[in-house]
Amino acid sequence: MRILTTSTAFPPHYFTQKQIADELASYWQGSLDTAILDRLHSRTGVDGRYFSRPLADYRALDTWGKANNVWIETALDLGERSIECLIEQSGIERSQIGAIFFVSVTGVASPSIDARLVNRLNLSQRIRRNPLFGLGCVAGAAGLARAADYVKAYPDQYAVLLAVELCSLTWQREDLSVANLISTGLFGDGAAAVLVAGDQTAHAAASPRILDHAQVFYPETESVMGWDISERGFQIVLSPEVPNVVRQNLGRDVDLFLAAHNLTREDIGCWLMHNGGPKVLEASEDALGMERGSLTVSWEALRRVGNLSSASVLVVLDDVMKHQRPASGTKSILAAMGPGFCCEMLLIEW
């Protein structure tokens, strides 16, 4: 089970935090103390984010249907670019892709995005499609684990994981809750994709190997994170308890996962963690016994593009694959947490 190559894709519209805050302050003029908005946005650790549309266009997206139509259009464009990049980088034939796993929690479509991309990209008519909805931030890691399972069962094949999250299209413009105000300063739009190769494929030998993966579910935590879905669309559920759940569980679960392979945290030379926000990253560092700021790749991804939900940890993986590749033999943990509440971890050897 090998990670052959990775890619990312973003919409063409990039805005600084100040530009975004100014637009929201104009929209909420008279309804909100803009000092509160500025204070919340300034604490997200984000410099700017990509959006699916120019800021001024969002006022016209006044129904869930209108926003979801933009989600479909943009998801197809970003998905096509991401998968084409995988094919170009790897040199495989598109007919060799045996399965596609599509994850998202910011829009819905039937036929699903993966089906429409089979047509756009002229993928195999026998491709096994796996659209996954509802996993949220954990879905990048979970989708990678499911793709690894597929090529373990079919070691002569390749599988694609595609994560597309267009968080700006879920904003509730009439919701002035702290959770929604934080989300308007934290979440952005983007896509990431991974090509996973079975051990019997021609390209596998020099690629990072997925040794194992595990998921841990935490009972009675449904209210920690997710969506309330109504005729208005997706309304964020974001409890202040998220960092506490991370601190209470992540270190223990990583230790148990590593112990099954006769490893400890000291054996991990590179950590690939979901960049959920400053409090989540700080909680992750605390849980793993790290100094603050140690998860440098995750902090940098957060600063550059914000939290992309399921795509975030894959953006971190892409950064490491392309720019900070560890020495051969180095072991990594790739992990994310999300609605359920749950944690997915993968053990990778470079």
C-alpha positions as CSV (number, residue, x, y, z in Angstrom):
1,M,0.0,0.0,0.0
2,R,1.9,3.0,-1.3
3,I,1.3,6.7,-1.6
4,L,2.4,7.3,-5.2
5,T,1.7,11.0,-5.6
6,T,-0.5,13.9,-4.2
7,S,-2.0,17.1,-5.6
8,T,-4.0,20.1,-4.5
9,A,-6.3,22.6,-6.3
10,F,-7.8,25.8,-5.2
11,P,-10.4,28.3,-6.7
12,P,-9.0,31.4,-8.3
13,H,-10.3,33.8,-5.6
14,Y,-7.9,34.4,-2.7
15,F,-8.7,37.0,0.0
16,T,-6.9,38.2,3.1
17,Q,-8.5,38.0,6.5
18,K,-9.0,41.7,6.5
19,Q,-10.8,41.6,3.1
20,I,-13.1,38.9,4.4
21,A,-13.8,40.6,7.7
22,D,-14.5,43.9,6.0
23,E,-17.1,42.2,3.7
24,L,-18.8,40.4,6.6
25,A,-18.8,43.6,8.7
26,S,-20.5,45.4,5.8
27,Y,-23.1,42.6,5.5
28,W,-23.7,42.5,9.3
29,Q,-23.6,46.3,9.8
30,G,-26.0,47.2,12.6
31,S,-26.4,43.6,13.7
32,L,-23.0,42.9,15.1
33,D,-20.2,44.6,17.0
34,T,-17.5,44.4,14.4
35,A,-14.8,44.5,17.1
36,I,-16.0,41.0,18.1
37,L,-15.6,39.8,14.5
38,D,-12.2,41.3,14.2
39,R,-11.0,39.8,17.5
40,L,-12.3,36.3,16.6
41,H,-10.8,36.4,13.1
42,S,-7.4,37.6,14.4
43,R,-7.1,34.6,16.6
44,T,-7.5,31.9,13.9
45,G,-3.9,31.9,12.8
46,V,-5.0,32.4,9.2
47,D,-3.6,35.0,6.8
48,G,-6.0,34.4,3.9
49,R,-8.1,31.8,2.2
50,Y,-9.4,30.7,-1.2
51,F,-13.1,31.1,-1.9
52,S,-15.3,29.6,-4.7
53,R,-16.6,33.0,-5.7
54,P,-15.7,36.7,-5.4
55,L,-16.8,38.0,-2.0
56,A,-19.5,40.3,-3.4
57,D,-21.2,37.3,-5.1
58,Y,-22.0,35.5,-1.8
59,R,-24.9,37.9,-1.1
60,A,-26.8,36.4,-4.0
61,L,-26.4,32.9,-2.7
62,D,-29.4,33.3,-0.5
63,T,-30.8,29.7,-0.7
64,W,-29.2,26.3,-0.1
65,G,-30.0,25.3,-3.7
66,K,-28.1,28.3,-5.1
67,A,-25.1,27.6,-2.9
68,N,-25.2,23.9,-3.6
69,N,-25.2,24.5,-7.4
70,V,-22.0,26.5,-7.0
71,W,-20.6,23.7,-4.9
72,I,-21.2,21.1,-7.7
73,E,-19.7,23.4,-10.3
74,T,-16.6,24.2,-8.3
75,A,-16.1,20.7,-6.9
76,L,-16.1,19.3,-10.5
77,D,-13.5,21.9,-11.6
78,L,-11.2,21.3,-8.6
79,G,-11.7,17.6,-8.7
80,E,-10.8,17.4,-12.4
81,R,-7.7,19.5,-11.9
82,S,-6.6,17.4,-8.9
83,I,-7.0,14.0,-10.6
84,E,-5.5,15.2,-13.9
85,C,-2.4,16.3,-11.9
86,L,-2.1,12.9,-10.2
87,I,-2.2,11.2,-13.6
88,E,0.3,13.6,-15.1
89,Q,2.7,13.3,-12.1
90,S,2.5,9.5,-11.9
91,G,2.5,8.6,-15.6
92,I,-0.1,6.0,-15.2
93,E,-3.0,5.5,-17.6
94,R,-6.3,6.7,-16.4
95,S,-7.8,3.3,-17.3
96,Q,-5.5,1.8,-14.6
97,I,-7.4,3.6,-11.7
98,G,-9.5,0.8,-10.2
99,A,-11.3,2.8,-7.5
100,I,-12.2,6.4,-6.6
101,F,-13.0,7.5,-3.1
102,F,-14.7,10.9,-2.9
103,V,-15.1,12.7,0.5
104,S,-16.8,16.0,1.3
105,V,-19.1,17.4,3.9
106,T,-19.9,20.8,2.3
107,G,-22.4,19.9,-0.4
108,V,-24.4,17.1,-1.9
109,A,-25.0,15.7,-5.4
110,S,-26.6,12.7,-7.0
111,P,-25.1,11.5,-9.3
112,S,-22.2,12.2,-7.0
113,I,-19.1,14.2,-7.9
114,D,-17.1,11.1,-8.5
115,A,-19.6,9.8,-11.0
116,R,-19.5,13.0,-12.9
117,L,-15.7,13.0,-12.9
118,V,-15.7,9.5,-14.4
119,N,-17.4,11.0,-17.4
120,R,-15.3,14.2,-17.5
121,L,-12.0,12.3,-17.1
122,N,-12.9,9.3,-19.2
123,L,-12.1,6.9,-16.4
124,S,-12.7,3.2,-16.6
125,Q,-16.4,2.2,-16.9
126,R,-15.5,-0.6,-14.4
127,I,-14.1,1.8,-11.8
128,R,-15.4,1.2,-8.2
129,R,-16.9,4.4,-6.9
130,N,-17.0,5.2,-3.2
131,P,-18.6,8.6,-2.3
132,L,-18.4,9.3,1.4
133,F,-20.4,12.0,3.2
134,G,-20.5,13.1,6.8
135,L,-17.1,12.4,8.1
136,G,-16.1,16.0,8.1
137,C,-12.5,16.9,9.1
138,V,-11.5,13.3,9.7
139,A,-12.5,12.2,6.2
140,G,-9.1,13.0,4.6
141,A,-7.4,10.5,6.8
142,A,-10.3,8.0,6.8
143,G,-10.5,8.2,3.0
144,L,-6.8,7.5,2.7
145,A,-7.2,4.5,4.9
146,R,-10.2,3.2,2.9
147,A,-8.1,3.6,-0.3
148,A,-5.3,1.7,1.3
149,D,-7.7,-1.1,2.2
150,Y,-8.8,-1.3,-1.5
151,V,-5.3,-1.7,-2.9
152,K,-4.4,-4.2,-0.1
153,A,-7.3,-6.3,-1.5
154,Y,-6.3,-5.6,-5.1
155,P,-2.5,-5.2,-5.0
156,D,-2.1,-4.8,-8.7
157,Q,-4.4,-1.7,-8.9
158,Y,-4.4,2.0,-8.1
159,A,-7.0,4.0,-6.1
160,V,-7.7,7.7,-6.1
161,L,-8.8,9.6,-3.0
162,L,-10.3,13.0,-3.7
163,A,-11.4,15.5,-1.0
164,V,-13.2,18.7,-1.9
165,E,-14.4,21.1,0.7
166,L,-16.0,24.4,-0.2
167,C,-16.7,25.7,3.3
168,S,-17.5,29.3,2.3
169,L,-20.7,28.0,0.6
170,T,-22.0,26.8,4.0
171,W,-21.9,30.1,5.8
172,Q,-25.2,31.0,7.5
173,R,-25.5,34.7,7.0
174,E,-28.2,35.1,9.6
175,D,-26.3,33.2,12.3
176,L,-24.5,35.4,14.7
177,S,-23.4,32.7,17.1
178,V,-19.8,32.5,18.2
179,A,-19.4,29.1,16.4
180,N,-20.5,30.7,13.1
181,L,-18.4,33.8,13.5
182,I,-15.3,31.6,14.2
183,S,-16.1,29.4,11.1
184,T,-16.2,32.6,8.9
185,G,-12.7,33.3,10.0
186,L,-11.3,29.8,9.9
187,F,-12.6,27.7,7.1
188,G,-11.7,28.0,3.4
189,D,-12.2,26.2,0.0
190,G,-9.9,23.8,-1.7
191,A,-9.3,20.2,-2.9
192,A,-6.6,17.6,-2.4
193,A,-6.1,14.2,-4.0
194,V,-3.9,11.2,-3.4
195,L,-3.0,8.3,-5.7
196,V,-2.5,5.0,-3.8
197,A,-0.7,2.1,-5.4
198,G,-0.9,-1.6,-4.6
199,D,2.3,-3.4,-3.9
200,Q,2.2,-5.3,-7.1
201,T,2.0,-2.2,-9.3
202,A,5.0,-1.0,-11.3
203,H,5.3,2.3,-9.5
204,A,5.2,1.1,-5.9
205,A,8.8,0.4,-4.9
206,A,10.1,4.0,-4.2
207,S,6.9,5.4,-2.7
208,P,6.0,6.0,1.0
209,R,4.3,2.9,2.4
210,I,1.1,2.8,4.5
211,L,1.9,0.2,7.2
212,D,-1.4,0.3,9.1
213,H,-4.3,2.4,10.1
214,A,-6.8,2.6,12.9
215,Q,-10.0,4.5,13.8
216,V,-11.2,5.2,17.4
217,F,-14.8,6.3,18.1
218,Y,-15.7,8.3,21.2
219,P,-19.2,7.4,22.5
220,E,-21.7,10.1,23.3
221,T,-19.8,12.9,21.5
222,E,-22.2,13.7,18.7
223,S,-22.7,17.2,19.9
224,V,-19.0,18.2,19.7
225,M,-18.8,18.9,16.0
226,G,-20.9,18.6,12.8
227,W,-23.8,20.3,11.1
228,D,-27.4,21.1,11.9
229,I,-29.1,20.7,8.5
230,S,-32.3,22.5,7.6
231,E,-33.9,24.3,4.6
232,R,-31.2,26.9,5.0
233,G,-28.4,24.4,4.5
234,F,-25.5,23.5,6.7
235,Q,-25.3,25.3,10.1
236,I,-22.0,24.7,11.9
237,V,-21.9,22.8,15.2
238,L,-18.6,23.6,16.8
239,S,-18.3,23.0,20.6
240,P,-15.7,24.7,22.7
241,E,-15.1,21.1,24.0
242,V,-13.2,20.1,20.8
243,P,-9.7,20.9,22.2
244,N,-10.5,19.1,25.4
245,V,-11.6,15.9,23.5
246,V,-8.3,16.1,21.6
247,R,-6.2,16.5,24.8
248,Q,-8.1,13.7,26.6
249,N,-7.8,11.1,23.8
250,L,-5.2,11.7,21.1
251,G,-2.0,10.9,23.0
252,R,-3.4,7.7,24.5
253,D,-4.8,6.5,21.1
254,V,-1.6,7.2,19.3
255,D,0.4,5.4,21.9
256,L,-1.8,2.3,21.7
257,F,-1.6,2.4,17.9
258,L,2.2,2.6,17.9
259,A,2.5,0.0,20.6
260,A,0.8,-2.6,18.3
261,H,3.9,-2.1,16.1
262,N,6.4,-2.0,18.9
263,L,6.9,1.7,18.4
264,T,6.7,4.8,20.6
265,R,6.3,8.5,19.8
266,E,10.1,8.8,19.8
267,D,10.2,6.6,16.7
268,I,8.1,9.1,14.7
269,G,10.2,11.5,12.7
270,C,7.4,13.4,11.0
271,W,3.9,14.2,12.2
272,L,1.2,15.0,9.6
273,M,-1.7,16.4,11.6
274,H,-5.0,18.0,10.6
275,N,-4.7,21.8,11.0
276,G,-8.1,22.3,12.6
277,G,-7.3,25.7,14.1
278,P,-4.9,27.1,16.7
279,K,-6.7,25.6,19.7
280,V,-6.9,22.2,18.0
281,L,-3.2,22.3,17.0
282,E,-2.2,23.4,20.5
283,A,-4.3,20.6,22.0
284,S,-2.7,18.1,19.6
285,E,0.8,19.3,20.6
286,D,-0.1,19.1,24.3
287,A,-1.6,15.6,23.9
288,L,1.6,14.4,22.1
289,G,3.9,16.0,24.6
290,M,5.3,18.5,22.1
291,E,6.5,22.0,22.5
292,R,4.1,24.6,21.2
293,G,4.6,25.3,17.5
294,S,6.2,21.8,16.8
295,L,3.7,20.9,14.2
296,T,5.2,23.4,11.8
297,V,3.8,22.0,8.5
298,S,0.3,22.0,9.9
299,W,0.7,25.5,11.3
300,E,2.0,26.8,8.0
301,A,-0.9,25.2,6.0
302,L,-3.4,26.8,8.4
303,R,-1.8,30.2,8.0
304,R,-1.7,29.9,4.2
305,V,-5.2,28.5,3.3
306,G,-7.1,28.0,6.6
307,N,-9.0,24.9,7.7
308,L,-10.2,22.9,4.6
309,S,-12.0,20.3,6.7
310,S,-11.3,16.8,5.1
311,A,-8.7,18.2,2.6
312,S,-6.6,19.9,5.3
313,V,-4.5,16.9,6.4
314,L,-4.0,16.0,2.7
315,V,-2.7,19.5,2.0
316,V,-0.2,18.9,4.9
317,L,0.7,15.5,3.3
318,D,1.2,17.2,-0.1
319,D,3.5,19.8,1.4
320,V,5.7,17.1,2.9
321,M,5.6,14.9,-0.2
322,K,6.8,17.8,-2.4
323,H,8.9,20.1,-0.2
324,Q,9.9,18.4,3.0
325,R,10.2,14.7,2.2
326,P,11.8,12.8,5.2
327,A,14.8,10.5,4.8
328,S,14.1,6.9,3.7
329,G,13.0,4.8,6.6
330,T,11.5,7.7,8.6
331,K,8.1,6.8,10.1
332,S,5.2,9.2,10.2
333,I,1.8,9.4,11.8
334,L,-0.9,11.0,9.7
335,A,-4.0,11.8,11.8
336,A,-7.2,13.8,11.9
337,M,-10.3,14.0,14.2
338,G,-13.8,14.9,13.3
339,P,-17.6,14.4,13.7
340,G,-18.6,11.3,15.6
341,F,-16.4,12.3,17.5
342,C,-13.6,10.1,16.2
343,C,-9.9,9.9,15.3
344,E,-8.3,8.2,12.3
345,M,-4.5,7.4,12.3
346,L,-2.2,6.0,9.6
347,L,1.3,4.8,10.1
348,I,3.5,5.7,7.1
349,E,7.1,4.7,6.3
350,W,9.0,6.9,3.9
